[in-house]
Each structure stands twice: as structure tokens, then as C-alpha cells.
Amino acid sequence: MTNSNHIAEIWEALEEEKSVGLVKRLYSSDVPFHIYGTFQYPERYYGIAFTFSNDIRIDVSSFTNLRELKVVLMNDTTFINSRLLIIELLHPNSRDIFASLCENLIQSVICLNIEQKIIRTVVNQLEKWKTLFEKNNSAGLTPAEQQGLYGELHFLQKILSKPDINPCNALRTWVGVDKAMRDFQGSNWAVEVKTTSTNNPQKVTINGERQLDETLLENLFLYHSSVEVSNGNGQTLCQKVAVIRKILENDTPALSLFNAKLFESGYLDKHEPFYQDRFYQIRNENYYKIENDFPRIKENELRGVSEVKYSIILAMCDEYLISENQIFNTLKEL
């Protein structure tokens, strides 16, 4: 239907026209509702807009006075009783990342057919973007966040290296960046990734009573990697990102999706100097199938308790070990 640079192509076409003020162009006639690429000249604000009914109430008060984004509600003169929700980027140097985010947002809403759900999805995404663009001015990810992301990317690289894998489908299963319950999620399976580097590498922390609850899944797996962290030996987080970008370099939609998900994880290229002195070496890695009496807490076992956090000693879980081939045979639907 469209390629991953379509919103950027619309911006370029509108920019060439140099029409003063805010102009918009339909993203695609194949989408069952109206999405536009927008451009404001001479300010050079790139944007995306959604048409919706006046009956739908939207509160954008929390998006005022943002440094990077401008969120505007205005009447849509193209349609009766309609308004436009416009999201504009105020600094053109972030245009490529913003284009990837917009494309990712479009892909997440084109399967929806209820206007209210579409707008709710857009507003929820805006809340995330607000935090991420504010982080654009921070010192980057914490060491713990860097390590966790490295582990997720290491597992993602394994998926992408498998033959006959559709890269875009694989990337869509990487939902840890969306703060989902588990890091990778398919239609009937999930994988939780744990990366440790402590003196007790066999202990992992489980966040929540549902993270290792397989009740609604056919297959739930735990992938654990123990890493050695140093200031000179191994691979940096930036180098891992570069390896995956190289894998995807000839697949523009997949590369765009990867870059959008990286941004949503809090990883920004401008922060690379903060990550250059932290190297990771995989010391040991194991896969576990979560089933039967695997030691964990399940939601239906709790009595009025929530927000559970606990640790598992993996040395006690050897009977649940499986091979890498076993887990990827389950994931081959990608």
C-alpha cells in the first residue's frame, strides 16, 4: 500500500511547493479514514494529522509547551462537523526519527475501524512521544537500561538471522519497547528476556504476577543471558545497533520500524558517546520453557496482592531447559 518513507515523501513534496501557512496532503486513499502529511512554511514544521468527528472529545492540554512537538486542534474545512488533530515537529533536525515514528503510528491504527479507538491510540502514542522527546535532552539510558536493551537486541538479532524470517513481522513481535508485559510476543507465544551481569548471574528478577504466567499462551519462554561488562572487551550497545541496522539495510520498511522502536526504547544516536565505554560479552545463555511447576507466581494464585516483584534462582530450573532450536521452531511462524 505504502512504503516506509511515504510520510517523508509527502513532506518533501509540500516543502517544494513553498505554500505559505499550513498545508496537508492525504497519506493514502487506501486507508479507510483520513490521515495527512502536513507542512508549515516558512517555519518548516513537519507533521501528521488525523480527521475525526466533532463528537469525539480530546484533551490536549498536557501537550502544551513541549520543546520538540506542537499539538494543535482545529476545524477541518474539508469535511462537515470534523476537526483535525495535528502533531508537528518543531525542529527539522529530528525529521528522520519523526518520520519513522509517524509511519509506525500509522501502521498501528490502519487496522482499526472505530474512530474513537483510532484517536485513543494516537493520544496514547503522543503521551509516549512527549516523554521520549523530553528525554532527547537527557544523558541517555541508565546502565541498567542499556544492559536490558542489549539483551533484547541480542535476542532480536538471533530472530533476524533465521532463514525465511520476515524482518517486519519479527520487529513487530518486539514489544518490550512498548512496556508490554513480556519483551517479545507473537500470536500464541511470548519470550521474556533477562540479562544479568552481577556476581550472582543465575538470579533473575521477575516484574509482576503475569510476566511468567502462561495461562493465556500456548508457549511461554524465558531467555537468560549472563554478560561480562567491561570498558574494553566485547561489543558496545552502539555496535549491536549497528549490526542490526546492517542486517536490515536493504529492507527500508524494516529499518524504519527498527529505528522507531529504538527511539521508543529511549535509545538516541546523539547519546552514543555515553555508551562507548561499556562493552558486553555473552558469558552464558540459556532458554527455559515456562510450564508445569516452573518456580514462579501466577495471577490466579494471589489473594488481594498486586504489583508483585520476586527473584528466581535459575540453577533450580535445569529440568525446564530447552535448546535454541526448540524455541525457534516455535517462533518459525514469523
Disulfide bonds with the S-S distance in Angstrom:
none
